Every structure is written in structure tokens, then in C-alpha cells.
Amino acid sequence: MSNPITLEDFYKLFQESERQRRETERILLESLELSRQEFDRRLAESKEEFDRRLAESKAEADRRGAEAEQRLARTEAIAAQTNQAVNSLSSRWGHFVENLVAPAVLRLFQERGIAVQEVYQRVRSARGSQNLEIDILAVDDDVAVAVEVKSRLTQDYVRRFLRNLSRFKTAFPHYGNYRIYGAMAAIEIDRDVDTYAENQGLFLIEQSGDSVYISSDPNFTPRTW
């Protein structure tokens, strides 16, 4: 016959069960703590790796940015030098053409029936806001010819010169009663610009060997300003 289960037996079973529960809980907590520590460790490693790569990327971006700025600075310097050289060459050509045209201006326009007697180079006016410079000005008692000199003549230069002629008498009021004619001189003329200039009433002066001539048609009627 088996022994009956007593209250003490139940109490012992309860204590054993409680011990196992606490042990299980302890093991579980330790496992959770280890998992959390491992997670924190891996998170820290990931953050360190991310920060390292971010720093490397920033350093590479800064390096490339610095190189790009240096290349841009070199390009701008080369462009500035090239522009300066081109402007210097254009200026020298302009002076060459001007010095070629100036001695012939009186003869050229006298042959066209415009009796100019005096010639001046680089005539400037700074009257008020009317800053204006005329490359060559040939004058008589009641007539004047303003000549603009370019190494290469473009339509844009023609437009600018027309605007200058429209304010010539404001900049030079002592020529207020004069008949003012306009002429443009150049070594090279863009396509159809000669026709455009003549249609605007301007004389054209071109180079021929060591001299210059008025290329406008003999029957050409110039505009008077």
C-alpha cells in the first residue's frame, strides 16, 4: 500500500518548482543580458564603421572639391590670360587700322565731295553722363565725319556705333549745327555686315594692300545725323 501524500510533500514540491522557476528566470535573464550586450556591442561596432566610412567619404569629397576648385582656378587663370592676349592683339590690330585710316581720311572723303579739312584721333567727351569716344573725327566748318575703327566688323559693333552717333551732338554740342556722317573701317567684315552698315547710312572703309579705300558704292547716299 503506497504512502499517502502529505502537506509537507506538497510544500517540498512547491519549493522545488519555485527553485526551478527562479533558476529558469535567472538563465533567461542572463541570456537576455548577454543578448543585449551583444546587440549593444554590434550596434557600437556598426556605428563606428558608419562614422569611419562617413569620415572617409567626407574627406574624399573635400579632396575632390579642393581639386575641382584648383582646376577651376587654373582654368579661369588660363581663360583670363587668353582673353587678355586676345584683347591685346585686337587692340594692336585696331591701332594698326586706325593709324592706316587716319592719314587717308581727308583724301577719301574729299574725293566723295565731303570737304573735310582737319582730322583728329581719339576724340573724347565726358559731358555729364554722355561719355563718348570717337576713333577718328574729320571736320570742316559745317560738316564732320565720325569714323569707328575695328579689326573685325560685326553687326553688333554697327549697332553700337549707330547709338553713339545718335548722341554725338549731345556729347559734343559745339557740333550742333554740323552735318554729321558716320563711317566704319575694318580689316575683316562679317558676312552681310557691309550691306547692313550701308543700309544704315554708314560709309565703309576697307583695307587694300598698304592703303585703304571707301568701298561704298559711288552712288551711295549717306545718312546725316
C-alpha positions in Angstrom: 0.0 0.0 0.0 1.5 3.4 -1.0 2.2 6.1 1.4 -0.2 9.0 1.3 1.0 12.3 0.1 1.2 14.8 2.9 1.1 18.5 3.1 4.8 18.5 3.6 5.3 16.7 0.3 3.2 19.3 -1.5 5.3 22.0 0.2 8.5 20.4 -1.0 7.2 20.1 -4.5 6.3 23.7 -4.4 9.7 24.7 -3.2 11.4 22.6 -5.9 9.1 24.1 -8.5 9.8 27.6 -7.3 13.6 26.9 -7.3 13.4 25.7 -10.9 11.3 28.7 -11.9 13.9 31.1 -10.3 16.7 29.2 -12.0 14.9 29.3 -15.3 14.3 33.0 -14.8 17.9 33.6 -13.9 19.1 31.7 -17.0 16.6 33.6 -19.2 17.7 37.0 -17.7 21.3 36.1 -18.2 20.6 35.1 -21.8 18.7 38.4 -22.3 21.6 40.4 -20.8 24.1 38.6 -22.9 21.9 39.2 -26.0 21.5 42.9 -25.1 25.3 43.3 -24.5 25.9 41.6 -27.9 23.4 43.8 -29.5 24.9 46.9 -27.9 28.4 45.7 -29.0 27.3 45.1 -32.6 25.4 48.4 -32.6 28.5 50.2 -31.4 30.7 48.5 -34.0 28.2 49.4 -36.7 28.1 53.0 -35.6 31.9 53.1 -35.5 32.0 51.6 -39.0 29.4 54.1 -40.2 31.3 57.0 -38.7 34.5 55.8 -40.2 33.0 55.5 -43.7 31.2 58.8 -43.3 34.5 60.5 -42.3 36.3 58.8 -45.3 33.5 59.9 -47.6 33.7 63.5 -46.3 37.5 63.5 -46.6 37.2 62.2 -50.2 34.5 64.8 -51.1 36.7 67.5 -49.6 39.7 66.3 -51.5 37.8 66.2 -54.8 36.2 69.6 -54.0 39.6 71.1 -53.4 40.9 69.5 -56.7 37.9 70.9 -58.6 38.5 74.4 -57.1 42.1 74.2 -58.1 41.2 73.1 -61.7 38.6 75.8 -61.9 41.1 78.4 -60.7 43.7 77.2 -63.2 41.0 77.3 -66.0 39.9 80.8 -65.0 43.5 81.9 -65.0 44.2 80.4 -68.4 40.9 82.0 -69.7 41.9 85.4 -68.3 45.3 85.2 -69.8 43.9 84.1 -73.2 41.3 86.9 -73.0 43.9 89.4 -72.2 46.1 88.2 -75.0 43.1 88.3 -77.5 42.2 91.8 -76.3 45.7 92.9 -76.6 46.0 91.5 -80.1 42.7 93.1 -81.1 43.7 96.4 -79.6 47.0 96.3 -81.5 45.2 95.5 -84.7 42.7 98.2 -84.0 45.5 100.8 -83.6 47.1 99.5 -86.7 44.0 100.0 -88.7 43.4 103.4 -87.1 46.9 104.6 -88.0 46.3 103.3 -91.5 43.0 105.1 -91.9 43.7 108.4 -90.2 46.2 109.8 -92.8 43.9 108.9 -95.6 40.6 110.1 -94.2 40.7 113.7 -95.6 41.6 112.5 -99.1 39.0 109.7 -99.0 36.1 111.9 -98.1 37.2 114.9 -100.2 37.1 112.5 -103.2 33.4 111.8 -102.1 32.6 115.5 -102.1 32.7 116.0 -98.4 35.2 118.8 -97.9 36.7 117.9 -94.5 40.0 119.8 -93.7 41.0 118.6 -90.3 41.4 115.2 -88.7 41.6 114.2 -85.0 42.2 110.8 -83.4 40.7 109.6 -80.1 38.2 112.4 -79.6 36.6 112.1 -76.1 33.7 113.7 -74.3 32.8 113.3 -70.7 30.0 115.8 -70.7 27.6 114.7 -67.9 26.6 111.1 -68.5 27.4 111.3 -72.2 30.8 109.6 -72.1 31.7 109.1 -75.7 34.9 108.4 -77.7 35.3 108.7 -81.5 38.3 106.9 -83.0 38.8 109.4 -85.9 37.0 112.7 -86.5 37.3 114.6 -89.7 35.8 118.1 -89.7 35.3 121.3 -91.7 33.3 124.4 -91.0 29.9 122.8 -91.1 30.5 119.1 -91.7 32.1 116.3 -89.7 32.7 112.5 -90.3 32.9 110.3 -87.3 34.9 107.1 -88.0 34.8 103.9 -85.9 37.7 101.6 -86.4 37.6 97.8 -85.8 39.9 95.0 -86.7 36.8 92.8 -87.3 33.5 94.4 -88.0 30.3 92.7 -86.7 26.7 93.7 -86.8 26.8 94.3 -83.0 29.6 96.9 -83.5 27.5 98.6 -86.2 24.5 98.9 -83.8 26.7 100.3 -81.0 28.2 102.9 -83.4 24.7 103.9 -84.5 23.7 104.5 -80.9 26.9 106.6 -80.4 26.1 108.7 -83.5 22.6 109.3 -82.1 24.0 111.0 -79.1 27.1 112.6 -80.8 25.7 116.2 -80.7 24.7 115.8 -77.0 28.2 114.8 -76.1 29.8 117.4 -78.5 27.3 120.3 -78.5 29.6 122.6 -80.4 28.9 120.5 -83.4 25.2 121.1 -83.0 24.8 122.8 -86.4 27.1 120.4 -88.3 26.1 117.7 -90.7 27.5 114.6 -89.1 28.3 111.5 -91.2 29.3 108.1 -90.0 31.9 105.6 -91.3 33.2 102.3 -90.1 36.7 101.0 -91.0 37.9 97.4 -90.6 40.3 94.8 -91.9 37.8 91.9 -91.7 34.0 92.3 -92.1 31.5 89.6 -91.2 29.2 88.2 -93.8 26.4 90.7 -94.9 27.6 93.3 -92.3 28.7 95.6 -95.1 25.3 95.6 -96.6 23.7 96.1 -93.2 26.0 99.1 -92.4 25.4 100.7 -95.8 21.6 100.3 -95.3 22.0 102.2 -92.1 23.6 105.0 -94.0 27.3 104.4 -93.0 30.3 104.7 -95.2 32.6 101.6 -95.2 36.4 101.8 -95.3 38.3 98.7 -96.1 42.0 97.8 -96.5 43.6 97.2 -99.8 47.3 96.3 -99.5 49.1 99.1 -97.7 46.3 101.6 -98.1 42.5 101.9 -97.5 39.6 102.9 -99.7 35.9 103.7 -99.3 34.1 100.5 -100.5 30.6 102.0 -100.5 29.1 102.4 -104.0 29.9 105.8 -105.6 26.1 106.5 -105.8 25.7 105.7 -102.1 23.7 108.3 -100.2 25.0 108.6 -96.6 22.7 109.3 -93.6 23.1 112.6 -91.9 22.9 112.9 -88.1 
